[in-house]
Amino acid sequence: MKTQQVVLTTSVIAATDLIRRRFVAFDGTVCAAGAKALGVVEADTEAGGVAPANILGAILVEAGGAIAAGAEVESDASGRAVTKAAGTSNGYAWDSAAAAGDLIRIVRSI
């Protein structure tokens, strides 16, 4: 079982339904592909609710595909972590992911 060591968590008003362990944007929407994320949602949150967002630390996130440990990650269109291509970095993979849906830890600072 993987654990996380969160240093900073804040709250954000969910502008849309948010899924646990996925990147959230600064405006409370699902983080767009390649965009800078506010953090990672800690709990499923319905639109209009207050979502806890983990911003800093070793944070669990859902992978959107295979990722090598140590790789920089960015958000995909669903808010999942994918290997950074041309987007903005949202941290570094501590663990590797074999496929979409795997939970990995990322080391993240803002």
MOPAC internal coordinates of N, CA, C and O (Angstrom, degrees):
PM7 1SCF
backbone

  N    0.0000 0     0.00 0     0.00 0    0    0    0
  C    1.4427 1     0.00 0     0.00 0    1    0    0
  C    1.5237 1   109.28 1     0.00 0    2    1    0
  O    1.2310 1   120.83 1   -48.47 1    3    2    1
  N    1.3013 1   116.02 1   131.53 1    3    2    1
  C    1.4615 1   121.22 1   179.26 1    5    3    2
  C    1.5224 1   109.19 1   -88.08 1    6    5    3
  O    1.2310 1   121.11 1   -37.42 1    7    6    5
  N    1.3112 1   115.47 1   142.58 1    7    6    5
  C    1.4560 1   121.02 1   177.33 1    9    7    6
  C    1.5170 1   109.19 1  -114.75 1   10    9    7
  O    1.2310 1   121.06 1   -13.30 1   11   10    9
  N    1.3129 1   115.58 1   166.70 1   11   10    9
  C    1.4587 1   119.61 1   175.29 1   13   11   10
  C    1.5212 1   108.83 1  -126.56 1   14   13   11
  O    1.2310 1   121.09 1   -26.91 1   15   14   13
  N    1.3110 1   115.52 1   153.09 1   15   14   13
  C    1.4588 1   122.48 1   177.29 1   17   15   14
  C    1.5226 1   106.58 1  -124.38 1   18   17   15
  O    1.2310 1   121.13 1   -89.68 1   19   18   17
  N    1.3095 1   115.44 1    90.32 1   19   18   17
  C    1.4611 1   121.64 1  -176.23 1   21   19   18
  C    1.5209 1   109.07 1   -85.99 1   22   21   19
  O    1.2310 1   120.73 1   -50.89 1   23   22   21
  N    1.3223 1   116.22 1   129.11 1   23   22   21
  C    1.4573 1   121.97 1   179.46 1   25   23   22
  C    1.5290 1   110.46 1   -95.18 1   26   25   23
  O    1.2310 1   120.17 1   146.32 1   27   26   25
  N    1.3325 1   117.28 1   -33.68 1   27   26   25
  C    1.4629 1   121.15 1  -177.32 1   29   27   26
  C    1.5214 1   110.38 1  -142.67 1   30   29   27
  O    1.2310 1   120.99 1   -54.10 1   31   30   29
  N    1.3266 1   115.72 1   125.90 1   31   30   29
  C    1.4621 1   123.01 1   174.09 1   33   31   30
  C    1.5186 1   107.51 1  -124.67 1   34   33   31
  O    1.2310 1   120.50 1   -40.83 1   35   34   33
  N    1.3310 1   116.66 1   139.17 1   35   34   33
  C    1.4555 1   121.39 1   175.50 1   37   35   34
  C    1.5165 1   108.20 1  -131.30 1   38   37   35
  O    1.2310 1   120.52 1    -1.09 1   39   38   37
  N    1.3165 1   116.61 1   178.91 1   39   38   37
  C    1.4621 1   120.19 1   177.72 1   41   39   38
  C    1.5181 1   109.29 1  -116.44 1   42   41   39
  O    1.2310 1   121.48 1   -29.45 1   43   42   41
  N    1.3343 1   114.77 1   150.55 1   43   42   41
  C    1.4548 1   121.86 1   178.66 1   45   43   42
  C    1.5257 1   106.95 1  -140.98 1   46   45   43
  O    1.2310 1   120.36 1   -40.23 1   47   46   45
  N    1.3319 1   116.92 1   139.77 1   47   46   45
  C    1.4607 1   120.82 1   175.98 1   49   47   46
  C    1.5252 1   107.95 1   -72.66 1   50   49   47
  O    1.2310 1   120.60 1   -55.48 1   51   50   49
  N    1.3160 1   116.47 1   124.52 1   51   50   49
  C    1.4665 1   121.27 1  -179.03 1   53   51   50
  C    1.5249 1   109.69 1   -74.21 1   54   53   51
  O    1.2310 1   120.44 1   -63.88 1   55   54   53
  N    1.3212 1   116.77 1   116.12 1   55   54   53
  C    1.4661 1   121.90 1   177.72 1   57   55   54
  C    1.5236 1   110.86 1   -81.10 1   58   57   55
  O    1.2310 1   120.69 1   164.09 1   59   58   57
  N    1.3171 1   116.29 1   -15.91 1   59   58   57
  C    1.4630 1   124.32 1   177.84 1   61   59   58
  C    1.5220 1   106.80 1  -148.88 1   62   61   59
  O    1.2310 1   119.55 1   -10.95 1   63   62   61
  N    1.3177 1   118.46 1   169.05 1   63   62   61
  C    1.4588 1   119.91 1   175.36 1   65   63   62
  C    1.5255 1   109.03 1   -60.54 1   66   65   63
  O    1.2310 1   120.81 1   -47.25 1   67   66   65
  N    1.3267 1   116.06 1   132.75 1   67   66   65
  C    1.4651 1   121.37 1  -179.08 1   69   67   66
  C    1.5214 1   109.65 1  -116.81 1   70   69   67
  O    1.2310 1   121.28 1   -39.36 1   71   70   69
  N    1.3230 1   115.15 1   140.64 1   71   70   69
  C    1.4590 1   121.93 1  -177.43 1   73   71   70
  C    1.5255 1   110.07 1  -103.12 1   74   73   71
  O    1.2310 1   121.27 1   -45.82 1   75   74   73
  N    1.3257 1   115.18 1   134.18 1   75   74   73
  C    1.4643 1   122.90 1   178.69 1   77   75   74
  C    1.5287 1   110.97 1   -53.98 1   78   77   75
  O    1.2310 1   121.12 1   -39.58 1   79   78   77
  N    1.3321 1   115.46 1   140.42 1   79   78   77
  C    1.4667 1   124.48 1   175.89 1   81   79   78
  C    1.5238 1   113.61 1    72.26 1   82   81   79
  O    1.2310 1   120.36 1  -157.53 1   83   82   81
  N    1.3332 1   116.91 1    22.47 1   83   82   81
  C    1.4656 1   120.64 1   175.70 1   85   83   82
  C    1.5287 1   109.25 1  -123.41 1   86   85   83
  O    1.2310 1   121.10 1   -24.00 1   87   86   85
  N    1.3417 1   115.49 1   156.00 1   87   86   85
  C    1.4577 1   120.94 1  -178.99 1   89   87   86
  C    1.5254 1   110.99 1   -67.62 1   90   89   87
  O    1.2310 1   121.26 1   -39.34 1   91   90   89
  N    1.3324 1   115.20 1   140.66 1   91   90   89
  C    1.4614 1   122.38 1   175.66 1   93   91   90
  C    1.5249 1   108.37 1  -117.56 1   94   93   91
  O    1.2310 1   120.80 1   -37.90 1   95   94   93
  N    1.3290 1   116.07 1   142.10 1   95   94   93
  C    1.4640 1   122.04 1   179.01 1   97   95   94
  C    1.5297 1   110.27 1   -81.71 1   98   97   95
  O    1.2310 1   120.92 1   -12.85 1   99   98   97
  N    1.3068 1   115.85 1   167.15 1   99   98   97
  C    1.4609 1   121.83 1  -179.62 1  101   99   98
  C    1.5256 1   112.42 1   -62.35 1  102  101   99
  O    1.2310 1   119.84 1   155.80 1  103  102  101
  N    1.3357 1   117.91 1   -24.20 1  103  102  101
  C    1.4687 1   121.35 1  -178.43 1  105  103  102
  C    1.5278 1   113.09 1   -94.81 1  106  105  103
  O    1.2310 1   119.78 1  -169.94 1  107  106  105
  N    1.3305 1   118.02 1    10.06 1  107  106  105
  C    1.4567 1   121.42 1   176.85 1  109  107  106
  C    1.5151 1   114.80 1    83.91 1  110  109  107
  O    1.2310 1   120.07 1  -169.06 1  111  110  109
  N    1.3226 1   117.46 1    10.94 1  111  110  109
  C    1.4627 1   121.70 1   175.57 1  113  111  110
  C    1.5281 1   109.11 1  -100.97 1  114  113  111
  O    1.2310 1   120.90 1    -8.52 1  115  114  113
  N    1.3249 1   115.89 1   171.48 1  115  114  113
  C    1.4624 1   120.16 1   173.43 1  117  115  114
  C    1.5240 1   107.54 1   -63.89 1  118  117  115
  O    1.2310 1   120.22 1   -46.68 1  119  118  117
  N    1.3140 1   117.18 1   133.32 1  119  118  117
  C    1.4611 1   121.29 1  -179.55 1  121  119  118
  C    1.5246 1   110.09 1   -60.69 1  122  121  119
  O    1.2310 1   120.59 1   -47.67 1  123  122  121
  N    1.3139 1   116.47 1   132.33 1  123  122  121
  C    1.4654 1   122.16 1   179.68 1  125  123  122
  C    1.5274 1   110.39 1   -73.58 1  126  125  123
  O    1.2310 1   120.79 1   -20.40 1  127  126  125
  N    1.3082 1   116.09 1   159.60 1  127  126  125
  C    1.4617 1   121.75 1   178.29 1  129  127  126
  C    1.5259 1   110.30 1   -57.94 1  130  129  127
  O    1.2310 1   120.66 1   -53.73 1  131  130  129
  N    1.3287 1   116.35 1   126.27 1  131  130  129
  C    1.4569 1   122.02 1   176.48 1  133  131  130
  C    1.5137 1   115.68 1    78.11 1  134  133  131
  O    1.2310 1   119.83 1  -178.97 1  135  134  133
  N    1.3358 1   117.92 1     1.03 1  135  134  133
  C    1.4707 1   121.52 1  -176.32 1  137  135  134
  C    1.5316 1   111.30 1   -90.32 1  138  137  135
  O    1.2310 1   120.81 1   -20.51 1  139  138  137
  N    1.3268 1   116.06 1   159.49 1  139  138  137
  C    1.4604 1   122.28 1   174.59 1  141  139  138
  C    1.5211 1   108.84 1   -72.24 1  142  141  139
  O    1.2310 1   120.24 1   -48.07 1  143  142  141
  N    1.3147 1   117.15 1   131.93 1  143  142  141
  C    1.4587 1   122.57 1   179.49 1  145  143  142
  C    1.5234 1   110.61 1   -97.55 1  146  145  143
  O    1.2310 1   121.16 1   -31.70 1  147  146  145
  N    1.3370 1   115.38 1   148.30 1  147  146  145
  C    1.4608 1   120.34 1   169.63 1  149  147  146
  C    1.5263 1   108.56 1   -68.17 1  150  149  147
  O    1.2310 1   120.84 1   135.69 1  151  150  149
  N    1.3233 1   115.99 1   -44.31 1  151  150  149
  C    1.4526 1   121.29 1  -178.61 1  153  151  150
  C    1.5092 1   111.03 1   179.94 1  154  153  151
  O    1.2310 1   121.20 1    22.33 1  155  154  153
  N    1.3294 1   115.31 1  -157.67 1  155  154  153
  C    1.4616 1   122.75 1  -179.16 1  157  155  154
  C    1.5254 1   108.06 1  -118.57 1  158  157  155
  O    1.2310 1   120.46 1   -50.70 1  159  158  157
  N    1.3286 1   116.73 1   129.30 1  159  158  157
  C    1.4654 1   122.14 1  -178.28 1  161  159  158
  C    1.5293 1   109.75 1   -66.88 1  162  161  159
  O    1.2310 1   120.63 1   -48.21 1  163  162  161
  N    1.3283 1   116.40 1   131.79 1  163  162  161
  C    1.4611 1   122.01 1  -178.42 1  165  163  162
  C    1.5269 1   112.63 1   -89.70 1  166  165  163
  O    1.2310 1   119.69 1   156.03 1  167  166  165
  N    1.3320 1   118.20 1   -23.97 1  167  166  165
  C    1.4679 1   121.09 1  -177.55 1  169  167  166
  C    1.5226 1   109.86 1  -144.54 1  170  169  167
  O    1.2310 1   120.56 1   -38.03 1  171  170  169
  N    1.3460 1   116.53 1   141.97 1  171  170  169
  C    1.4670 1   119.64 1   174.02 1  173  171  170
  C    1.5233 1   108.21 1   -52.49 1  174  173  171
  O    1.2310 1   120.41 1   -47.17 1  175  174  173
  N    1.3287 1   116.81 1   132.83 1  175  174  173
  C    1.4622 1   121.30 1  -175.77 1  177  175  174
  C    1.5191 1   109.48 1  -138.65 1  178  177  175
  O    1.2310 1   120.37 1   -51.23 1  179  178  177
  N    1.3425 1   116.90 1   128.77 1  179  178  177
  C    1.4572 1   121.28 1   177.27 1  181  179  178
  C    1.5226 1   109.96 1   -77.68 1  182  181  179
  O    1.2310 1   120.82 1   -25.17 1  183  182  181
  N    1.3300 1   116.04 1   154.83 1  183  182  181
  C    1.4698 1   121.74 1   177.36 1  185  183  182
  C    1.5239 1   109.42 1   -52.49 1  186  185  183
  O    1.2310 1   120.74 1   -44.66 1  187  186  185
  N    1.3295 1   116.19 1   135.34 1  187  186  185
  C    1.4545 1   122.40 1  -179.12 1  189  187  186
  C    1.5123 1   113.45 1    91.94 1  190  189  187
  O    1.2310 1   120.26 1   164.62 1  191  190  189
  N    1.3224 1   117.11 1   -15.38 1  191  190  189
  C    1.4542 1   121.32 1   178.69 1  193  191  190
  C    1.5194 1   111.56 1   -83.78 1  194  193  191
  O    1.2310 1   121.28 1    -5.67 1  195  194  193
  N    1.3135 1   115.17 1   174.33 1  195  194  193
  C    1.4613 1   121.21 1   178.70 1  197  195  194
  C    1.5287 1   108.05 1  -101.70 1  198  197  195
  O    1.2310 1   120.82 1   -64.03 1  199  198  197
  N    1.3246 1   116.03 1   115.97 1  199  198  197
  C    1.4640 1   121.81 1  -177.41 1  201  199  198
  C    1.5235 1   110.74 1   -97.46 1  202  201  199
  O    1.2310 1   119.91 1   -49.11 1  203  202  201
  N    1.3407 1   117.78 1   130.89 1  203  202  201
  C    1.4568 1   119.85 1   171.14 1  205  203  202
  C    1.5255 1   109.11 1   -76.19 1  206  205  203
  O    1.2310 1   120.59 1   -49.53 1  207  206  205
  N    1.3227 1   116.48 1   130.47 1  207  206  205
  C    1.4665 1   121.30 1  -179.04 1  209  207  206
  C    1.5237 1   109.34 1  -122.86 1  210  209  207
  O    1.2310 1   120.64 1   -59.98 1  211  210  209
  N    1.3297 1   116.38 1   120.02 1  211  210  209
  C    1.4635 1   122.09 1   176.40 1  213  211  210
  C    1.5246 1   108.46 1   -80.39 1  214  213  211
  O    1.2310 1   120.94 1   -58.07 1  215  214  213
  N    1.3213 1   115.82 1   121.93 1  215  214  213
  C    1.4610 1   121.44 1  -171.80 1  217  215  214
  C    1.5235 1   113.08 1  -104.37 1  218  217  215
  O    1.2310 1   120.18 1   142.82 1  219  218  217
  N    1.3105 1   117.25 1   -37.18 1  219  218  217
  C    1.4606 1   121.35 1  -169.94 1  221  219  218
  C    1.5194 1   110.27 1  -136.78 1  222  221  219
  O    1.2310 1   120.53 1   -44.65 1  223  222  221
  N    1.3250 1   116.59 1   135.35 1  223  222  221
  C    1.4506 1   120.97 1   175.60 1  225  223  222
  C    1.5071 1   112.67 1   129.49 1  226  225  223
  O    1.2310 1   121.16 1    19.27 1  227  226  225
  N    1.3307 1   115.40 1  -160.73 1  227  226  225
  C    1.4665 1   122.58 1   173.19 1  229  227  226
  C    1.5204 1   105.86 1   -94.62 1  230  229  227
  O    1.2310 1   120.66 1   -71.36 1  231  230  229
  N    1.3341 1   116.34 1   108.64 1  231  230  229
  C    1.4638 1   122.53 1  -166.39 1  233  231  230
  C    1.5250 1   110.55 1  -121.56 1  234  233  231
  O    1.2310 1   120.66 1   -43.09 1  235  234  233
  N    1.3323 1   116.35 1   136.91 1  235  234  233
  C    1.4623 1   121.74 1   175.24 1  237  235  234
  C    1.5233 1   110.13 1   -76.79 1  238  237  235
  O    1.2310 1   120.81 1   -44.98 1  239  238  237
  N    1.3351 1   116.06 1   135.02 1  239  238  237
  C    1.4635 1   121.88 1   179.26 1  241  239  238
  C    1.5259 1   108.41 1  -144.53 1  242  241  239
  O    1.2310 1   120.68 1   -30.10 1  243  242  241
  N    1.3234 1   116.31 1   149.90 1  243  242  241
  C    1.4622 1   121.36 1   176.97 1  245  243  242
  C    1.5240 1   109.99 1   -80.59 1  246  245  243
  O    1.2310 1   120.80 1   -47.55 1  247  246  245
  N    1.3222 1   116.07 1   132.45 1  247  246  245
  C    1.4666 1   121.19 1   178.20 1  249  247  246
  C    1.5240 1   110.43 1   -83.19 1  250  249  247
  O    1.2310 1   121.28 1   -33.25 1  251  250  249
  N    1.3271 1   115.15 1   146.75 1  251  250  249
  C    1.4565 1   121.41 1   176.91 1  253  251  250
  C    1.5175 1   112.43 1   -99.51 1  254  253  251
  O    1.2310 1   120.15 1  -176.36 1  255  254  253
  N    1.3265 1   117.32 1     3.64 1  255  254  253
  C    1.4653 1   122.96 1  -179.19 1  257  255  254
  C    1.5119 1   108.86 1   172.65 1  258  257  255
  O    1.2310 1   120.55 1     7.08 1  259  258  257
  N    1.3115 1   116.56 1  -172.92 1  259  258  257
  C    1.4619 1   121.26 1   178.96 1  261  259  258
  C    1.5295 1   110.04 1   -65.57 1  262  261  259
  O    1.2310 1   120.85 1   -44.05 1  263  262  261
  N    1.3332 1   115.98 1   135.95 1  263  262  261
  C    1.4669 1   122.68 1   179.62 1  265  263  262
  C    1.5221 1   107.40 1  -139.40 1  266  265  263
  O    1.2310 1   120.29 1   -44.94 1  267  266  265
  N    1.3169 1   117.06 1   135.06 1  267  266  265
  C    1.4641 1   121.50 1   176.09 1  269  267  266
  C    1.5242 1   109.81 1   -85.91 1  270  269  267
  O    1.2310 1   120.39 1   -36.99 1  271  270  269
  N    1.3249 1   116.86 1   143.01 1  271  270  269
  C    1.4602 1   120.80 1   174.71 1  273  271  270
  C    1.5244 1   108.64 1   -57.63 1  274  273  271
  O    1.2310 1   120.46 1   -43.92 1  275  274  273
  N    1.3187 1   116.73 1   136.08 1  275  274  273
  C    1.4572 1   122.25 1  -179.87 1  277  275  274
  C    1.5151 1   114.47 1    91.89 1  278  277  275
  O    1.2310 1   120.21 1   169.21 1  279  278  277
  N    1.3264 1   117.20 1   -10.79 1  279  278  277
  C    1.4696 1   120.50 1  -179.19 1  281  279  278
  C    1.5263 1   111.02 1   -74.54 1  282  281  279
  O    1.2310 1   120.98 1   -34.87 1  283  282  281
  N    1.3264 1   115.74 1   145.13 1  283  282  281
  C    1.4619 1   119.73 1   170.79 1  285  283  282
  C    1.5147 1   108.00 1   -70.17 1  286  285  283
  O    1.2310 1   120.55 1   -36.29 1  287  286  285
  N    1.3445 1   116.55 1   143.71 1  287  286  285
  C    1.4596 1   120.14 1   179.81 1  289  287  286
  C    1.5198 1   111.24 1  -121.28 1  290  289  287
  O    1.2310 1   121.78 1   -26.78 1  291  290  289
  N    1.3299 1   114.19 1   153.22 1  291  290  289
  C    1.4592 1   122.69 1   173.49 1  293  291  290
  C    1.5157 1   107.34 1  -131.45 1  294  293  291
  O    1.2310 1   120.56 1    -5.83 1  295  294  293
  N    1.3067 1   116.54 1   174.17 1  295  294  293
  C    1.4594 1   121.95 1   177.68 1  297  295  294
  C    1.5202 1   110.80 1   -85.48 1  298  297  295
  O    1.2310 1   120.73 1   -35.44 1  299  298  297
  N    1.3453 1   116.21 1   144.56 1  299  298  297
  C    1.4642 1   119.15 1   167.70 1  301  299  298
  C    1.5325 1   107.53 1   -94.89 1  302  301  299
  O    1.2310 1   119.46 1     3.34 1  303  302  301
  N    1.3123 1   118.64 1  -176.66 1  303  302  301
  C    1.4640 1   122.23 1  -175.62 1  305  303  302
  C    1.5297 1   113.21 1   -66.54 1  306  305  303
  O    1.2310 1   120.36 1   165.89 1  307  306  305
  N    1.3372 1   116.92 1   -14.11 1  307  306  305
  C    1.4649 1   121.35 1   178.69 1  309  307  306
  C    1.5233 1   112.32 1  -102.06 1  310  309  307
  O    1.2310 1   120.18 1  -176.05 1  311  310  309
  N    1.3427 1   117.26 1     3.95 1  311  310  309
  C    1.4556 1   121.42 1  -179.68 1  313  311  310
  C    1.5168 1   114.08 1    83.75 1  314  313  311
  O    1.2310 1   119.93 1  -169.80 1  315  314  313
  N    1.3288 1   117.74 1    10.20 1  315  314  313
  C    1.4622 1   121.22 1   177.89 1  317  315  314
  C    1.5284 1   110.12 1   -89.20 1  318  317  315
  O    1.2310 1   120.69 1   -23.21 1  319  318  317
  N    1.3226 1   116.28 1   156.79 1  319  318  317
  C    1.4658 1   121.10 1   178.59 1  321  319  318
  C    1.5232 1   110.30 1   -78.97 1  322  321  319
  O    1.2310 1   121.04 1   -46.75 1  323  322  321
  N    1.3251 1   115.62 1   133.25 1  323  322  321
  C    1.4672 1   122.61 1   173.98 1  325  323  322
  C    1.5250 1   107.62 1  -135.71 1  326  325  323
  O    1.2310 1   120.74 1   -19.48 1  327  326  325
  N    1.3171 1   116.20 1   160.52 1  327  326  325
  C    1.4617 1   120.30 1   177.85 1  329  327  326
  C    1.5232 1   109.68 1   -59.12 1  330  329  327
  O    1.2310 1   120.60 1   -47.73 1  331  330  329
  N    1.3349 1   116.47 1   132.27 1  331  330  329
  C    1.4671 1   121.66 1  -177.30 1  333  331  330
  C    1.5230 1   110.63 1   -62.43 1  334  333  331
  O    1.2310 1   121.70 1   -48.84 1  335  334  333
  N    1.3199 1   114.35 1   131.16 1  335  334  333
  C    1.4714 1   121.53 1   175.31 1  337  335  334
  C    1.5224 1   107.06 1  -112.95 1  338  337  335
  O    1.2310 1   120.12 1    87.00 1  339  338  337
  N    1.3165 1   117.38 1   -93.00 1  339  338  337
  C    1.4622 1   121.54 1  -178.65 1  341  339  338
  C    1.5224 1   112.13 1  -108.98 1  342  341  339
  O    1.2310 1   119.95 1  -179.73 1  343  342  341
  N    1.3266 1   117.70 1     0.27 1  343  342  341
  C    1.4606 1   121.09 1  -176.13 1  345  343  342
  C    1.5162 1   112.97 1   -85.19 1  346  345  343
  O    1.2310 1   121.53 1    12.31 1  347  346  345
  N    1.3261 1   114.67 1  -167.69 1  347  346  345
  C    1.4607 1   123.13 1  -179.98 1  349  347  346
  C    1.5249 1   109.64 1   -90.79 1  350  349  347
  O    1.2310 1   120.44 1   -43.21 1  351  350  349
  N    1.3086 1   116.77 1   136.79 1  351  350  349
  C    1.4614 1   121.30 1  -179.75 1  353  351  350
  C    1.5239 1   111.18 1   -68.64 1  354  353  351
  O    1.2310 1   121.32 1   -42.86 1  355  354  353
  N    1.3299 1   115.09 1   137.14 1  355  354  353
  C    1.4574 1   121.74 1   174.05 1  357  355  354
  C    1.5228 1   111.27 1  -119.38 1  358  357  355
  O    1.2310 1   120.57 1  -158.94 1  359  358  357
  N    1.3307 1   116.52 1    21.06 1  359  358  357
  C    1.4496 1   121.00 1   176.42 1  361  359  358
  C    1.5150 1   112.19 1   132.28 1  362  361  359
  O    1.2310 1   121.50 1     7.60 1  363  362  361
  N    1.3338 1   114.73 1  -172.40 1  363  362  361
  C    1.4651 1   122.92 1  -179.19 1  365  363  362
  C    1.5245 1   109.13 1  -124.41 1  366  365  363
  O    1.2310 1   120.51 1   -43.25 1  367  366  365
  N    1.3193 1   116.62 1   136.75 1  367  366  365
  C    1.4613 1   121.38 1   179.24 1  369  367  366
  C    1.5245 1   110.20 1   -70.49 1  370  369  367
  O    1.2310 1   120.39 1   -56.23 1  371  370  369
  N    1.3083 1   116.87 1   123.77 1  371  370  369
  C    1.4519 1   122.07 1   174.64 1  373  371  370
  C    1.5300 1   108.35 1   -82.89 1  374  373  371
  O    1.2310 1   121.15 1   141.63 1  375  374  373
  N    1.3318 1   115.40 1   -38.37 1  375  374  373
  C    1.4620 1   122.14 1   179.93 1  377  375  374
  C    1.5227 1   109.25 1  -110.12 1  378  377  375
  O    1.2310 1   120.94 1   -16.83 1  379  378  377
  N    1.3187 1   115.81 1   163.17 1  379  378  377
  C    1.4621 1   119.70 1   172.48 1  381  379  378
  C    1.5251 1   109.24 1   -93.04 1  382  381  379
  O    1.2310 1   121.05 1   -25.43 1  383  382  381
  N    1.3235 1   115.60 1   154.57 1  383  382  381
  C    1.4654 1   122.49 1   174.35 1  385  383  382
  C    1.5197 1   107.43 1  -118.51 1  386  385  383
  O    1.2310 1   120.58 1   -44.94 1  387  386  385
  N    1.3250 1   116.49 1   135.06 1  387  386  385
  C    1.4627 1   120.79 1   178.43 1  389  387  386
  C    1.5234 1   111.46 1   -86.84 1  390  389  387
  O    1.2310 1   120.72 1   151.44 1  391  390  389
  N    1.3444 1   116.22 1   -28.56 1  391  390  389
  C    1.4676 1   119.52 1  -175.07 1  393  391  390
  C    1.5215 1   110.35 1  -160.73 1  394  393  391
  O    1.2310 1   121.14 1   -12.26 1  395  394  393
  N    1.3227 1   115.43 1   167.74 1  395  394  393
  C    1.4654 1   121.56 1   175.03 1  397  395  394
  C    1.5283 1   109.08 1   -56.87 1  398  397  395
  O    1.2310 1   121.10 1   -39.53 1  399  398  397
  N    1.3205 1   115.49 1   140.47 1  399  398  397
  C    1.4558 1   121.19 1   179.66 1  401  399  398
  C    1.5105 1   113.93 1    97.62 1  402  401  399
  O    1.2310 1   119.93 1   162.50 1  403  402  401
  N    1.3408 1   117.74 1   -17.50 1  403  402  401
  C    1.4642 1   120.41 1   176.65 1  405  403  402
  C    1.5246 1   109.47 1   -65.80 1  406  405  403
  O    1.2310 1   120.52 1   -35.19 1  407  406  405
  N    1.3300 1   116.61 1   144.81 1  407  406  405
  C    1.4597 1   121.11 1   172.92 1  409  407  406
  C    1.5182 1   108.04 1   -96.37 1  410  409  407
  O    1.2310 1   121.13 1   -51.17 1  411  410  409
  N    1.3238 1   115.44 1   128.83 1  411  410  409
  C    1.4612 1   121.23 1   177.74 1  413  411  410
  C    1.5177 1   108.94 1  -129.71 1  414  413  411
  O    1.2310 1   121.23 1   -18.36 1  415  414  413
  N    1.3201 1   115.26 1   161.64 1  415  414  413
  C    1.4599 1   120.33 1   172.50 1  417  415  414
  C    1.5181 1   108.23 1   -95.39 1  418  417  415
  O    1.2310 1   121.43 1   -40.85 1  419  418  417
  N    1.3213 1   114.88 1   139.15 1  419  418  417
  C    1.4569 1   120.32 1   170.80 1  421  419  418
  C    1.5201 1   108.06 1  -118.20 1  422  421  419
  O    1.2310 1   120.88 1   -29.92 1  423  422  421
  N    1.3111 1   115.92 1   150.08 1  423  422  421
  C    1.4575 1   121.73 1   172.81 1  425  423  422
  C    1.5158 1   105.23 1   -98.53 1  426  425  423
  O    1.2310 1   121.05 1   -60.29 1  427  426  425
  N    1.3360 1   115.59 1   119.71 1  427  426  425
  C    1.4558 1   120.48 1  -169.57 1  429  427  426
  C    1.5185 1   111.22 1  -131.71 1  430  429  427
  O    1.2310 1   121.53 1   -43.42 1  431  430  429
  N    1.3296 1   114.68 1   136.58 1  431  430  429
  C    1.4626 1   122.09 1   168.31 1  433  431  430
  C    1.5191 1   106.13 1  -132.84 1  434  433  431
  O    1.2310 1   120.37 1   -18.07 1  435  434  433
  N    1.2972 1   116.89 1   161.93 1  435  434  433
  C    1.4625 1   118.19 1  -176.12 1  437  435  434
  C    1.5071 1   111.64 1  -111.70 1  438  437  435
  O    1.2310 1   120.10 1   180.00 1  439  438  437

